[in-house]
Amino acid sequence: MIKFFAILFSILFVPVFEGLAQQTIVIDGFTIPGVTIVDGEQIPNWVIPGIVVFPKRDFKTKKDYRQYQRMIRNLKVVYPYARIAKIKLTDMNWQLMQLKTKCEKEQFVNQIEKEIRTDFEKKLIGLTVSQGKMLIKLIDRETGKTSYELLKELKGNFSAGLWQAVARIFGSNLKSEFDEEGEDKILDELIVLYEYKQL
């Protein structure tokens, strides 16, 4: 009840306080919006987050349900890495375009590789095999290129072939593509739910 009155008080008196028209304030965890003036009246701006709804999923067996739950857990672990990969790749491509010589580009790629190893190697080594496979697909989804193609562009054919061989030994494939209409349809739905903070 106290929170209700705090919110009501804030909404009624926010316009009175000079300088608060473009700010938001937080009282007891509730965000009181800024104010917009429409036809001379001050109206609070409420941003209502969107939601996504998919058909209810039925599971034939408990095993299917457990696999679905495992997919959700794995997604929560690896999806942030795929997003980071997209951001870093976009930034790196822009910076590579600024460099003139092949030598400068190679030095830059080696520097970025060193930074990525320092920041992420320990975390990525701790991934399970299924998480690693999911990450490979998510990188394709986020960047539009398979992990193999990215390695080939940045490190050359030999390096890409070597890492592909290592991946195949462990049951993975760097050439895996994200198939949102086929085998990865459920995963794609989960990603949308995750992005809308509904998982």
C-alpha positions in Angstrom: 0.0 0.0 0.0 2.9 2.4 0.8 4.5 1.7 -2.6 1.1 2.5 -4.3 1.0 5.9 -2.5 4.6 6.6 -3.3 4.0 5.9 -7.0 0.8 8.0 -7.0 2.5 10.8 -5.2 5.4 10.7 -7.7 3.1 10.8 -10.7 1.1 13.7 -9.4 4.0 15.8 -8.3 6.7 15.0 -10.8 5.5 17.8 -13.1 5.8 20.3 -10.2 9.5 19.8 -9.7 11.5 21.8 -12.3 14.1 19.8 -14.2 12.4 16.4 -13.8 10.4 16.6 -17.0 13.1 14.6 -18.9 14.3 12.4 -16.1 13.1 9.2 -14.6 13.2 8.5 -10.9 13.1 5.2 -8.9 11.2 4.8 -5.7 11.2 1.4 -3.9 12.2 -0.3 -7.1 9.5 1.3 -9.2 10.6 3.5 -12.1 8.6 6.7 -12.4 8.8 7.8 -16.1 9.7 11.2 -17.6 7.0 13.4 -18.7 5.9 14.5 -22.2 3.9 17.6 -22.9 0.9 17.0 -25.2 -1.5 19.9 -25.9 -0.2 21.7 -22.9 -0.7 18.7 -20.5 2.1 16.8 -18.9 1.7 13.1 -19.5 4.0 10.4 -18.0 5.8 8.2 -20.5 5.3 4.5 -19.7 7.4 2.0 -21.7 5.6 -1.3 -21.7 8.0 -4.1 -22.6 6.9 -6.4 -25.5 6.2 -10.1 -25.0 6.4 -13.1 -27.3 4.0 -16.0 -27.3 4.7 -19.4 -29.0 2.3 -22.3 -29.0 2.5 -24.5 -25.9 5.0 -27.2 -26.4 4.0 -30.8 -25.6 6.6 -33.5 -24.8 6.0 -37.1 -25.6 8.4 -38.4 -23.0 10.3 -37.2 -19.9 13.5 -37.5 -21.9 12.2 -35.0 -24.5 11.3 -32.6 -21.7 14.8 -33.0 -20.1 16.5 -32.3 -23.4 14.4 -29.2 -23.8 15.4 -28.0 -20.3 19.0 -28.8 -21.1 18.7 -26.7 -24.3 17.5 -23.8 -22.3 20.4 -24.1 -19.8 23.0 -24.4 -22.6 21.5 -21.4 -24.4 21.8 -19.2 -21.3 25.4 -20.2 -21.1 26.5 -19.8 -24.7 24.3 -17.2 -26.3 26.1 -14.2 -24.6 29.3 -15.5 -26.2 27.7 -15.6 -29.7 26.5 -12.0 -29.2 30.0 -10.9 -28.1 31.4 -12.6 -31.2 29.0 -10.6 -33.4 30.0 -7.3 -31.8 33.7 -8.1 -31.9 33.6 -9.2 -35.5 31.7 -6.1 -36.6 34.2 -3.9 -34.8 37.2 -5.8 -36.1 36.0 -5.7 -39.7 35.6 -1.9 -39.4 39.1 -1.5 -38.0 40.6 -3.9 -40.6 39.1 -1.6 -43.4 41.1 1.3 -41.9 44.4 -0.6 -42.2 46.4 -0.3 -45.4 49.0 -3.1 -45.6 48.7 -6.8 -45.3 51.3 -6.8 -42.5 49.2 -4.3 -40.4 46.1 -6.4 -40.9 47.9 -9.6 -39.8 49.3 -7.9 -36.7 45.9 -6.5 -35.9 44.2 -10.0 -36.2 47.0 -11.5 -34.0 46.4 -8.8 -31.4 42.7 -9.4 -31.4 43.2 -13.2 -31.2 45.5 -12.6 -28.1 42.9 -10.4 -26.5 40.1 -13.0 -27.1 42.3 -15.8 -25.7 43.0 -13.7 -22.6 39.4 -12.8 -22.0 37.5 -16.0 -23.0 39.8 -19.0 -23.3 39.3 -20.3 -19.7 35.6 -19.8 -19.9 35.2 -21.5 -23.3 37.4 -24.5 -22.3 34.8 -25.1 -19.5 32.0 -25.6 -22.0 30.5 -29.0 -22.5 30.5 -30.7 -25.9 26.8 -29.9 -26.4 27.4 -26.3 -25.4 30.3 -26.1 -27.9 28.1 -27.4 -30.7 25.4 -24.9 -29.9 27.9 -22.1 -29.8 29.2 -23.0 -33.3 25.6 -22.8 -34.6 24.8 -19.6 -32.7 27.9 -17.9 -34.1 26.6 -18.7 -37.6 23.2 -17.3 -36.7 24.7 -14.1 -35.3 27.4 -13.4 -37.8 26.0 -14.9 -40.9 29.2 -17.0 -41.4 30.2 -20.4 -40.1 33.0 -20.7 -37.6 35.0 -22.4 -40.4 34.5 -19.4 -42.8 35.5 -16.9 -40.1 38.7 -18.8 -39.3 39.5 -19.1 -43.0 39.0 -15.4 -43.6 41.0 -14.4 -40.5 43.7 -17.0 -40.2 43.8 -18.7 -43.6 43.0 -22.2 -45.1 45.6 -24.1 -43.1 44.5 -22.8 -39.7 40.8 -23.3 -40.5 41.4 -26.9 -41.8 43.5 -27.7 -38.7 40.8 -26.5 -36.3 38.1 -28.2 -38.3 40.0 -31.5 -37.9 40.3 -31.0 -34.1 36.6 -30.2 -33.9 35.7 -33.3 -35.9 37.7 -35.5 -33.4 35.5 -34.2 -30.6 32.3 -34.7 -32.6 31.8 -31.1 -33.6 31.8 -29.4 -37.0 32.9 -25.8 -37.5 30.9 -25.8 -40.8 27.6 -26.3 -38.9 25.0 -23.8 -40.0 22.0 -22.6 -38.0 18.8 -23.9 -39.6 15.9 -21.8 -38.1 13.2 -23.5 -40.2 14.5 -27.1 -39.6 16.4 -28.8 -36.8 17.1 -25.5 -35.0 13.5 -24.2 -35.0 13.0 -24.8 -31.2 16.3 -23.2 -30.5 15.4 -20.2 -32.5 12.1 -19.8 -30.5 14.1 -20.1 -27.3 16.5 -17.3 -28.4 13.6 -15.0 -29.1 12.2 -15.8 -25.6 15.6 -15.2 -24.1 16.0 -11.8 -25.9 12.6 -10.8 -24.5 13.7 -11.9 -21.0 11.0 -14.6 -20.9 13.2 -17.5 -20.1 
